[in-house]
Amino acid sequence: MKVKKQILLINGSPRAPHSHSKQFASLFRKFCRVPSDYACITSTNHAALCQRMENYSDVVLVFPLYVDSLPVRLLEFLKSVEAYRLSHRPVVSVVINCGFFEPKQNDVAVDMIRLFCAQNGFSFGSALKIGSGEAVLATPFRFLLALQIYRLVSGICRNHYATLSFTMPIPLATFIKASFGYWELLGKRNGISREQMETMKIEDDTPVNPRT
Ligand SMILES: Cc1cc2nc3c(=O)[nH]c(=O)nc-3n(C[C@H](O)[C@H](O)[C@H](O)COP(=O)(O)O)c2cc1C
């Protein structure tokens, strides 16, 4: 089955409506010169999404790195794709963003999608690995990321698939210092100290800042 060049972006973030992935997908679509559509994964739309995938030459999975791997929401969806009999298999590309600085943190997740493609008869297309993905959109380096997304889109539109990486052009030590500052400020606003954040008691029942 021959389908015309068009791209479906699928957001695999568990918090899709408020996700960074949504913003990366939106930048992608801004630069895209072929028809493109956007969808989120929910617990009830797997079959509908699988059916939709058949109409596209390309699918781009946009998702965050969770524990060096894929979010469960995306894993569950991939299980459904595996079981669904697609009459046409689009080329699968990925945009993966992670909180840590180094884009290579995303390598294992890229390999997992590559393996999924190889085992299920899909061609793997492009990959964009974004380090500092949680922070970059709120910094002056946003335009540099947009440039990488532009390169990614141009390649996919011309069937020139490639693997690209991005992180902010600052020293790692500066990134870590800024991250600590950010989390400490957020903790302070919520009545949580750095010491409390450094414990494993994230689901402790006792109030973190008991007012007696
Ligand atoms: C449960 C959980 C696990 C995470 N695991 C990692 C990780 O292993 N490595 C990393 O660099 N970032 C990790 N992150 C950070 C996310 O990848 C980061 O916040 C990302 O920007 C979220 O993207 P989204 O807004 O599109 O969901 C994790 C976040 C959560 C909530």
The ligand as a Gaussian input file, in Angstrom:
#p B3LYP/6-31G(d) Opt

LIG

0 1
 C        9.308000       9.013000      36.750000
 C       10.348000       9.828000      36.043000
 C       11.539000       9.231000      35.627000
 C       12.523000       9.976000      34.970000
 N       13.683000       9.366000      34.604000
 C       14.666000      10.101000      33.997000
 C       15.915000       9.491000      33.652000
 O       16.146000       8.302000      33.849000
 N       16.864000      10.272000      33.094000
 C       16.665000      11.615000      32.849000
 O       17.568000      12.265000      32.330000
 N       15.469000      12.207000      33.138000
 C       14.476000      11.491000      33.701000
 N       13.273000      12.082000      34.012000
 C       13.047000      13.482000      33.641000
 C       12.166000      13.593000      32.377000
 O       12.723000      12.893000      31.299000
 C       12.047000      15.087000      32.025000
 O       11.396000      15.732000      33.086000
 C       11.315000      15.355000      30.730000
 O       11.561000      16.699000      30.342000
 C        9.797000      15.151000      30.855000
 O        9.251000      15.305000      29.557000
 P        7.687000      15.564000      29.297000
 O        7.363000      16.912000      29.897000
 O        7.549000      15.551000      27.824000
 O        6.922000      14.468000      29.967000
 C       12.299000      11.357000      34.688000
 C       11.097000      11.952000      35.098000
 C       10.141000      11.201000      35.762000
 C        8.850000      11.878000      36.222000

